[in-house]
Amino acid sequence: MPPETQQLQQQVEQVSQLLDRLMDEIGKVIVGQRDLLQKILIGLLSRGHILLEGVPGLAKTLTLQTLSTCLSLQFQRVQFTPDLLPADILGTQLYDQQAHQFVPKFGPVFTNIVLADEINRAPAKVQSALLEAMQEKQVTIGEQTYALPDPFLVMATQNPVEQEGTYPLPEAQVDRFMLKLLLDYPSRSEELQIMDRMIERPTAQLQAVMPLQHLQAAQQLVKQIHIDPKIKEYIVDLIFCTREPEKYGLAYRRKNGSTRSLAHYIEHGASPRATLALNLAARSHAILSRRCYVIPDDVKIVARDVLRHRISLSYEAQADELSSDDLLIHVLNHLDVP
């Protein structure tokens, strides 16, 4: 192993140990949800934002509060409602009578980790204000532009059950989220642990196990992870399978036994943003797996989270009761792996 690679592997080992300690510390409060925590860490390491779909009561707020405490980061939760205004998120100007001038009053977006709860309950102009801040990493109040804190992670939630009176996120806006995660109910054994822990031992002493400078160093390390040109080709092939499936000869077997080209099921494929997100997410997963290089499994594990919200399904897919996950699983199972 060359000295540079050996040094990189040592750095990865050090970061992985810190991340393992972080997961263990969070585990003092949060029961299960290890996959969710790993994906949140992938978003944090990759400097990407997360869209989370799940019913209420699954400890989304508690998870992010606990993560923030263990990382010594600031946390804010914003409940999105139909009467919310952009200024309620970003901030506004107040007149200081003593100084005879306007001064900024920063909104809840000026923090490290933001939970945008039920983002689809606020009007489009509020959604757009938050998503622009996510993209630009800065906010303009009055005539002055202010940089947002670093690191900056937004996790927005949607309730898949209640869709009445909501404002669905436009596809162009959804594309700005690096990952879309689906959160399910805990298992029976986890539910018993939750009951014991929250009622009989409701308080846990948490320690900050990963200082800010170590987190920022880990974020820089992501871009140094080696990714072979063949795996880069594989990533591009995955993206192009969603755009031009007919060129890859991919057909889906329907319930009645007949086959149809994936082109009939996909209306719009993933954008170039997906290519970049898949590359970074695979590198971050390699770090969590204690490796300084990416393997095809890293790409496969994060592919659905990166792509499920970036492909638009046709009416035929809806008629055949197919989800984007169904089609992505089919692509991952049939596309040649380097």
Secondary structure, DSSP 8 states (H G I E B T S, - for coil): --HHHHHHHHHHHHHHHHHHHHHHHHTTT--S-HHHHHHHHHHHHTT--EEEE--TTSSHHHHHHHHHHHHT--EEEEE--TT--HHHHHEEEEEETTTTEEEEEE-TTSSSEEEEETGGGS-HHHHHHHHHHHHHSEEEETTEEEE--SS-EEEEEE-SS--TT-----HHHHTT-SEEEE-----HHHHHHHHHHHHHS--------S-HHHHHHHHHHHTTSB--HHHHHHHHHHHHHHH-GGGGT-EEE-TTS-EEEGGGTEEE---HHHHHHHHHHHHHHHHHTT-SB--HHHHHHHHHHHHTTT-EE-HHHHHTT--HHHHHHHHHHHS---
